[in-house]
Amino acid sequence: PLADEEMQQVLAIHKIPSENRMRFIELAMGSPGHALHMNREDEIQAALEADALWEKLPRQRLCEIVTRGPIKTRLTRGDVENTLQHLLRPAIRELRGGQRAVAPSIVLLQAAQRQLRQNAPPALVLDHVLLQLAKVRRQKVAS
């Protein structure tokens, strides 16, 4: 990973607006390739939604977790893969920040990715991992 100053230089070369650079640096975790990939509105929105979901999971009731609300009810494998990938970002960010208690959450997300590769039903994989993440994150908050 590159330092923030180096990332600023790379993003400036690629003409990323200065007001967006710090957010891209944070979301991309020091990877210029990730930052440039995220320079699309849909990627930014998905990353922000994943961050919000990550933060609210410990406080949500179980019935709220499995109720999709504004999310489409018929999830495709690609939808779930993207959601899992975006949920890994805040988890890894916390791990890099020294919060070792987040490691079980990363293991759960990676196991869910494996389940998808083994053709498990995407909606069930997502529901299961979100419920498990909520449980693990509640235990982390409680301790």
C-alpha positions in Angstrom: 0.0 0.0 0.0 1.1 3.6 -0.7 1.2 6.3 1.9 -1.5 9.0 1.8 0.9 11.5 0.2 1.8 9.1 -2.6 -1.9 8.2 -3.2 -2.7 12.0 -3.4 0.0 12.3 -6.2 -1.3 9.3 -8.1 -4.9 10.5 -7.9 -3.9 14.0 -9.0 -2.1 12.6 -12.1 -5.4 10.8 -13.0 -7.3 14.1 -12.5 -9.4 12.9 -9.6 -11.1 16.0 -8.0 -9.3 17.0 -4.8 -12.5 17.0 -2.7 -12.9 13.2 -3.4 -9.3 12.1 -3.0 -9.2 11.5 0.8 -12.4 9.4 0.6 -10.9 7.3 -2.2 -7.7 6.9 -0.3 -9.6 5.7 2.7 -11.8 3.3 0.8 -9.0 2.0 -1.4 -6.7 1.3 1.6 -3.6 2.6 -0.1 -4.1 0.8 -3.5 -4.1 3.2 -6.5 -5.8 0.6 -8.6 -8.7 0.3 -6.2 -9.0 4.1 -5.9 -9.1 4.5 -9.7 -11.7 1.7 -10.0 -13.8 3.3 -7.3 -13.9 6.5 -9.3 -17.4 5.5 -10.6 -20.6 6.7 -8.9 -21.9 3.1 -8.5 -18.8 1.9 -6.8 -18.7 4.9 -4.4 -22.3 4.4 -3.5 -21.9 0.7 -2.9 -18.8 1.3 -0.7 -20.7 3.9 1.3 -23.7 1.6 1.7 -21.4 -1.2 2.9 -19.8 1.1 5.4 -23.2 2.1 6.7 -24.3 -1.5 6.9 -21.1 -2.5 8.7 -21.7 0.2 11.3 -25.3 -0.5 12.0 -25.2 -4.4 12.0 -24.5 -4.7 15.8 -27.5 -2.5 16.5 -30.0 -4.1 14.2 -32.6 -6.6 15.2 -32.4 -10.0 13.5 -35.7 -9.4 11.6 -34.3 -6.1 10.2 -31.2 -7.9 8.9 -33.0 -10.4 6.8 -35.6 -7.9 5.6 -34.1 -6.5 2.5 -36.2 -3.3 2.4 -34.8 -1.1 -0.5 -32.5 -3.9 -1.7 -34.0 -6.0 -4.6 -35.7 -9.1 -3.3 -34.1 -11.3 -6.0 -30.4 -11.2 -5.4 -28.1 -12.4 -8.1 -24.7 -14.0 -7.4 -23.0 -10.9 -8.6 -25.0 -8.7 -6.2 -24.0 -10.8 -3.3 -20.3 -11.1 -4.4 -20.2 -7.3 -4.7 -21.8 -6.8 -1.3 -19.3 -9.2 0.4 -16.4 -7.5 -1.3 -17.6 -4.1 -0.2 -18.1 -5.4 3.4 -14.6 -6.7 3.5 -13.3 -3.1 3.1 -14.4 -1.8 6.5 -13.4 -5.0 8.2 -9.9 -4.9 6.8 -9.7 -1.2 7.5 -10.5 -2.0 11.2 -8.0 -4.8 11.2 -5.3 -2.5 9.9 -6.2 0.0 12.5 -5.2 -2.5 15.2 -8.6 -3.9 16.0 -7.8 -7.6 16.1 -11.3 -8.6 17.3 -12.5 -8.0 13.7 -10.6 -11.1 12.4 -13.6 -13.5 12.9 -15.7 -11.2 10.8 -13.2 -11.4 8.0 -13.2 -15.2 8.2 -17.0 -15.2 8.0 -16.9 -13.0 4.9 -14.3 -15.2 3.2 -16.4 -18.3 4.0 -19.4 -16.7 2.4 -17.4 -16.0 -0.7 -16.4 -19.7 -0.8 -20.0 -20.7 -0.4 -20.9 -18.6 -3.4 -18.2 -20.2 -5.5 -19.7 -23.6 -4.5 -23.1 -22.5 -5.9 -24.9 -22.0 -2.7 -28.1 -19.9 -3.1 -26.9 -16.2 -3.0 -29.8 -14.8 -0.9 -29.2 -17.5 1.8 -25.5 -16.9 1.8 -26.0 -13.2 2.3 -28.7 -13.6 5.0 -26.5 -16.2 6.9 -23.3 -14.1 6.8 -25.2 -10.9 7.8 -26.7 -12.7 10.8 -23.4 -14.1 11.8 -21.6 -10.8 11.4 -24.2 -9.1 13.6 -23.7 -11.7 16.3 -19.9 -11.4 16.1 -20.0 -7.6 16.0 -22.4 -7.5 19.0 -20.0 -9.6 21.0 -17.2 -7.2 20.0 -19.2 -4.2 21.1 -20.2 -5.9 24.4 -16.6 -6.6 25.4 
